């Protein structure tokens, strides 16, 4: 996928949402251990990679999800993080989506020139249940970031976060169910509560997927296909577009980039009913949909 940057791989489980970690599952399928943490080789400098014409492969205005097979603030990655920050610093024209279950470590891991935050960094915490929401979101609100969000995934219990939305710091809430071996159920009513809370505060809510076990009106649905999970999330109508997030992206000279110069994603026919569409970089036009 062209919207993911994994400078390192592997993680240590730290909370309830980690129980059935998809990364651990996929690594096990390859005969590896997800607990083995290492710096990636060719992938580390991915945001700086260029095509044969000398142009960045990641275009201005694209969003990269960072460390989707790890945690950007993992203690074991401390030796590599400064170099990763340097890469983020070199691409002020790209949005970097950071997600962590370790917000208590963040302040001590920020770069020397952070100030009150960088416009191209979108900082998010995971909140899989009420306990973790009440533990992590207050830390999120106390940290110096220009853009903040919450990811309720895998959503394994009902969550209320309205008291954290009132001051306008949180710009987006994402929600998804659980997948792979041992997937715990995600309930429609849980997503509906989050959506209603976000709508009352005009905060964007994206229901990305139902997960493998989805409960609605008291009935459990087994939805094995990730594509079907995403399309069912779209059909639920739960996603809500709140206030737009204005990332004030700049070029290397520090000049604002006009909207017409920013990346415009392409969405194919199948993309139109995908729950991930609001937060996706678009179709890569690989041709698989036509096969």
C-alpha positions as CSV (number, residue, x, y, z in Angstrom):
1,X,0.0,0.0,0.0
2,X,1.4,3.4,-0.9
3,X,0.0,5.2,2.2
4,X,2.0,3.2,4.8
5,X,5.5,3.9,6.1
6,X,7.0,1.3,8.4
7,X,10.5,2.5,9.5
8,X,10.6,-0.3,12.0
9,X,8.7,-3.5,12.5
10,X,7.6,-5.5,15.6
11,X,6.1,-4.5,18.9
12,X,5.5,-5.4,22.5
13,X,1.9,-5.9,23.6
14,X,0.8,-3.4,26.2
15,X,-3.0,-3.4,26.5
16,X,-6.3,-5.2,25.8
17,X,-6.4,-4.1,22.2
18,X,-3.1,-5.9,21.5
19,X,-4.5,-9.3,22.5
20,X,-5.2,-10.4,18.9
21,X,-2.8,-8.1,17.1
22,X,-3.0,-8.5,13.3
23,X,0.8,-7.9,13.0
24,X,1.5,-10.8,15.3
25,X,-0.9,-13.0,13.4
26,X,0.5,-12.2,10.0
27,X,4.1,-12.6,11.3
28,X,3.2,-16.0,12.7
29,X,1.8,-17.1,9.3
30,X,5.3,-16.3,7.9
31,X,7.0,-18.3,10.6
32,X,8.2,-15.2,12.5
33,X,7.5,-13.5,15.8
34,X,5.9,-10.1,16.0
35,X,7.8,-9.5,19.2
36,X,11.1,-9.3,17.2
37,X,11.7,-5.5,16.7
38,X,14.0,-4.3,14.0
39,X,14.6,-1.3,11.8
40,X,13.4,-1.9,8.2
41,X,16.0,-1.8,5.5
42,X,14.7,-0.4,2.2
43,X,11.5,0.8,3.9
44,X,13.1,3.2,6.4
45,X,13.6,6.1,3.9
46,X,10.4,5.4,1.9
47,X,9.1,9.1,2.2
48,X,12.3,10.3,0.5
49,X,12.3,7.7,-2.4
50,X,12.2,9.2,-5.9
51,X,11.3,7.9,-9.3
52,X,13.6,7.8,-12.3
53,X,12.8,11.4,-13.1
54,X,14.0,12.6,-9.6
55,X,10.5,13.3,-8.3
56,X,9.3,12.1,-4.9
57,X,7.1,9.0,-5.2
58,X,5.1,10.3,-2.3
59,X,3.5,13.4,-3.6
60,X,2.7,16.7,-1.9
61,X,-0.5,16.4,0.1
62,X,-0.5,12.7,0.5
63,X,-0.9,11.2,4.0
64,X,1.4,8.4,5.3
65,X,0.2,6.2,8.1
66,X,3.4,5.6,10.2
67,X,4.4,2.4,12.0
68,X,1.3,0.3,11.2
69,X,3.3,-2.8,12.2
70,X,4.8,-1.2,15.4
71,X,4.4,1.9,17.5
72,X,6.3,5.1,16.7
73,X,7.0,5.7,20.4
74,X,8.1,2.2,21.2
75,X,11.0,2.3,23.7
76,X,12.9,-0.3,21.6
77,X,12.9,2.2,18.7
78,X,14.5,5.1,20.6
79,X,17.8,4.7,18.7
80,X,16.0,5.2,15.3
81,X,13.4,7.8,16.1
82,X,15.6,10.9,15.6
83,X,16.4,9.8,12.1
84,X,12.7,9.2,11.4
85,X,11.9,12.7,12.7
86,X,14.6,14.0,10.3
87,X,12.8,12.4,7.4
88,X,9.4,13.9,8.5
89,X,11.2,17.3,8.8
90,X,12.4,17.0,5.2
91,X,8.8,16.4,3.9
92,X,6.8,19.4,5.2
93,X,4.5,18.8,2.2
94,X,3.3,15.4,3.4
95,X,1.0,14.5,6.3
96,X,2.4,11.9,8.7
97,X,-0.3,10.0,10.7
98,X,1.2,8.9,14.0
99,X,-0.6,6.4,16.2
100,X,0.4,5.3,19.6
101,X,-0.7,3.3,22.7
102,X,2.2,4.9,24.6
103,X,1.3,8.6,24.9
104,X,3.1,8.8,28.3
105,X,6.4,8.5,26.4
106,X,5.7,11.1,23.7
107,X,6.9,14.3,25.3
108,X,10.4,13.0,26.0
109,X,10.6,11.6,22.4
110,X,9.9,14.9,20.5
111,X,12.6,16.4,18.4
112,X,14.7,19.4,19.6
113,X,12.9,21.9,17.2
114,X,9.4,20.7,17.9
115,X,8.1,23.9,19.5
116,X,4.3,23.7,19.7
117,X,4.1,21.1,16.9
118,X,4.6,20.6,13.2
119,X,1.7,21.2,10.8
120,X,2.5,18.0,8.8
121,X,2.1,15.6,11.8
122,X,-1.3,14.2,12.8
123,X,-1.0,12.6,16.2
124,X,-3.5,9.9,17.3
125,X,-3.9,7.7,20.3
126,X,-5.6,4.2,20.4
127,X,-8.6,3.8,22.6
128,X,-10.0,0.3,22.4
129,X,-12.2,0.5,25.5
130,X,-13.3,3.1,28.1
131,X,-10.4,2.3,30.4
132,X,-7.8,3.1,27.7
133,X,-9.8,6.1,26.4
134,X,-9.7,7.7,29.9
135,X,-6.1,6.8,30.3
136,X,-4.8,8.1,26.9
137,X,-7.0,10.9,25.7
138,X,-6.2,13.3,28.6
139,X,-2.5,12.8,27.7
140,X,-3.3,13.4,24.1
141,X,-5.0,16.7,25.0
142,X,-2.0,17.8,27.1
143,X,0.6,17.2,24.3
144,X,1.9,19.9,21.9
145,X,0.5,18.8,18.5
146,X,-1.2,20.9,15.9
147,X,-3.5,18.1,14.9
148,X,-5.0,15.4,17.1
149,X,-7.2,12.4,16.7
150,X,-8.4,9.2,18.3
151,X,-8.5,5.7,16.9
152,X,-11.1,3.4,18.5
153,X,-9.7,0.2,17.0
154,X,-10.1,-2.6,17.6
155,X,-13.3,-1.4,19.3
156,X,-13.9,-4.1,22.0
157,X,-16.2,-2.2,24.3
158,X,-18.6,0.7,24.4
159,X,-16.8,4.0,24.7
160,X,-18.0,7.5,25.6
161,X,-15.6,10.3,24.7
162,X,-17.9,13.4,24.5
163,X,-16.2,15.2,27.4
164,X,-12.9,15.1,25.4
165,X,-14.4,16.6,22.3
166,X,-15.8,19.8,23.8
167,X,-12.6,22.0,23.5
168,X,-12.1,21.3,19.8
169,X,-8.7,19.8,19.9
170,X,-9.7,16.4,18.5
171,X,-10.3,16.7,14.8
172,X,-11.1,13.1,13.9
173,X,-12.2,9.8,15.4
174,X,-11.7,6.5,13.6
175,X,-13.5,3.3,14.4
176,X,-12.9,-0.3,13.3
177,X,-13.7,-3.8,14.5
178,X,-11.2,-6.6,15.2
179,X,-9.9,-9.1,12.7
180,X,-8.0,-12.4,12.3
181,X,-7.8,-15.2,15.0
182,X,-9.9,-14.7,18.1
183,X,-11.6,-11.5,16.8
184,X,-13.9,-10.0,19.5
185,X,-17.3,-8.6,18.5
186,X,-17.8,-5.0,17.6
187,X,-21.4,-3.7,18.2
188,X,-23.2,-1.3,15.9
189,X,-24.5,0.6,18.9
190,X,-21.0,1.4,20.1
191,X,-20.1,3.0,16.8
192,X,-23.4,4.8,16.7
193,X,-22.7,6.4,20.1
194,X,-19.3,7.6,19.0
195,X,-20.8,9.0,15.8
196,X,-23.5,10.9,17.6
197,X,-21.0,12.4,20.1
198,X,-18.8,13.5,17.2
199,X,-21.7,14.9,15.3
200,X,-22.7,17.1,18.3
201,X,-19.2,18.6,18.2
202,X,-18.8,18.7,14.4
203,X,-15.8,16.2,14.6
204,X,-15.2,13.9,11.7
205,X,-16.1,10.3,12.5
206,X,-15.0,7.5,10.1
207,X,-16.4,3.9,10.5
208,X,-13.6,2.1,8.7
209,X,-14.8,-1.5,9.1
210,X,-17.1,-3.8,11.0
211,X,-14.4,-6.3,12.0
212,X,-14.8,-10.0,11.6
213,X,-17.6,-10.3,14.2
214,X,-20.2,-7.6,14.0
215,X,-23.3,-7.3,16.2
216,X,-26.4,-5.4,15.2
217,X,-29.9,-5.6,16.6
218,X,-28.8,-8.4,18.8
219,X,-27.6,-10.6,16.0
220,X,-24.0,-11.6,15.4
221,X,-22.7,-11.5,11.8
222,X,-19.6,-13.3,10.7
223,X,-17.9,-11.2,8.1
224,X,-14.7,-12.9,6.9
225,X,-13.8,-10.7,4.0
226,X,-12.0,-7.4,4.8
227,X,-13.5,-5.9,1.6
228,X,-17.0,-6.8,2.8
229,X,-16.3,-5.5,6.3
230,X,-15.3,-2.1,4.8
231,X,-18.3,-2.0,2.4
232,X,-20.7,-2.9,5.2
233,X,-19.2,-0.1,7.3
234,X,-19.9,2.3,4.5
235,X,-23.5,1.0,4.1
236,X,-24.1,1.5,7.9
237,X,-24.1,5.2,7.3
238,X,-22.2,5.9,10.5
239,X,-19.4,7.9,9.0
240,X,-19.8,11.7,9.4
241,X,-17.9,14.6,7.9
242,X,-17.2,17.2,10.4
243,X,-15.0,20.3,10.2
244,X,-12.3,19.9,7.5
245,X,-8.8,19.5,8.8
246,X,-6.5,22.2,7.5
247,X,-2.9,20.9,7.3
248,X,-0.9,24.0,6.4
249,X,1.6,22.1,4.2
250,X,4.7,23.9,2.9
251,X,7.4,23.2,0.4
252,X,11.1,22.8,1.3
253,X,11.5,26.6,1.1
254,X,8.8,27.1,3.8
255,X,6.3,28.5,1.3
256,X,2.6,27.4,1.5
257,X,1.5,25.0,-1.2
258,X,-1.6,26.1,-3.1
259,X,-4.4,23.6,-3.1
260,X,-4.2,23.0,-6.9
261,X,-0.6,21.7,-6.4
262,X,-1.6,19.1,-3.8
263,X,-2.2,15.4,-4.5
264,X,-5.7,14.6,-5.7
265,X,-6.6,11.0,-5.0
266,X,-8.2,8.8,-7.6
267,X,-11.0,6.5,-6.5
268,X,-12.1,3.6,-8.7
269,X,-15.6,2.0,-8.8
270,X,-15.0,-0.3,-5.8
271,X,-13.6,2.6,-3.7
272,X,-17.0,4.3,-3.8
273,X,-18.4,1.9,-1.2
274,X,-15.3,1.5,1.0
275,X,-15.5,2.6,4.6
276,X,-11.8,3.7,4.4
277,X,-12.3,6.1,1.6
278,X,-12.4,9.3,3.7
279,X,-8.9,8.6,5.0
280,X,-7.4,6.9,2.0
281,X,-4.8,8.1,-0.5
282,X,-6.9,6.5,-3.2
283,X,-6.5,3.7,-5.7
284,X,-3.0,2.8,-7.0
285,X,-4.6,1.6,-10.3
286,X,-2.9,-1.7,-10.0
287,X,-5.5,-3.4,-12.3
288,X,-6.6,-6.0,-9.8
289,X,-10.2,-4.7,-9.8
290,X,-10.5,-5.4,-13.5
291,X,-9.2,-8.9,-13.3
